[in-house]
């Protein structure tokens, strides 16, 4: 039983490592697409600073550009998935 458990834990660790590597890979690919889109959006809309939501304690909802960026991102990547 201990041998089976050790084998199972090795498989879990291998799968977790694989998932982590895939997450890093796809996150990197998303950022390669997203960074130029953000830069273009910021320049077009005369925005001085963009901060991640997780780093904000309190803020005005009208300053949140997340939905706008997601729409642009989805439009830009729509043809990549086909």
N, C-alpha and C positions, 0 to 999 in steps of 0.2 A: 504494500500500500504506500509506503514511504517513497519507493522508486517511482510509482505512478504519479504521486503528488509532485515530486521533484521534476519529473518530465513535463507535467502539466504547467508548472510554474515557469519552466524554461520556454515553453511555447507561448505563454502569456507575455513574458518579457520580450520575446522576439517579435510578437505581434504588436506590442506597445511601441517598440522601437521603430518598426516599419510604419506604423501610423504617424508617429512623431516626425519621421523623415518626410513622409508624404505631406503632412501639414506644413512643414517648413518649405518644401518645394512649391506647393500651390500658393502659400502666402507670399513667397518671393515673386511668383508670376503675377499675382494680383497687384502687388505694389509696383511692378514694372509698368503696368497699364495705368494704375491709379495716380501715380505721382505726376505724370505729364498732364493728366486731366485736371487734377487739383491746381497745378501751376497755371494752366490756361484759364480755369474758372476764376482763380484769385485775381489774375491780371485783368480779365474782362470785367469783373465786378468790383474792382478797386478795393480788395480786401487786404488789410495789413497783416493779419495774423490768423492762422488756423490752428486750433488746439483740439486734441482728442477729447471726446466726451468724458472718458474715465478720469481725466485730470481736472475736470470742472466740478466745483462744489455747488455753485449757484450761478445761473445765467438766464438771460432773457431768451425765450423760445424763438423769437424772430431772428436771432443771430445763428441759430442752428441750420447749417447748410447740408446736413446729412441726406435728407430726401432728395435735394437737387443733385447732389453728387451721385447718389445711387441711380437716379434716372439716367444721368449722362453715362455712367459706367455700364448700365444695362444696355443702353443703346449701342455703345461702342463694342461691347462683347457679344451682342446678340448673334452675330454671324460666326463667331469663333466656335460656338458649341455645335453648329450644324455640320 
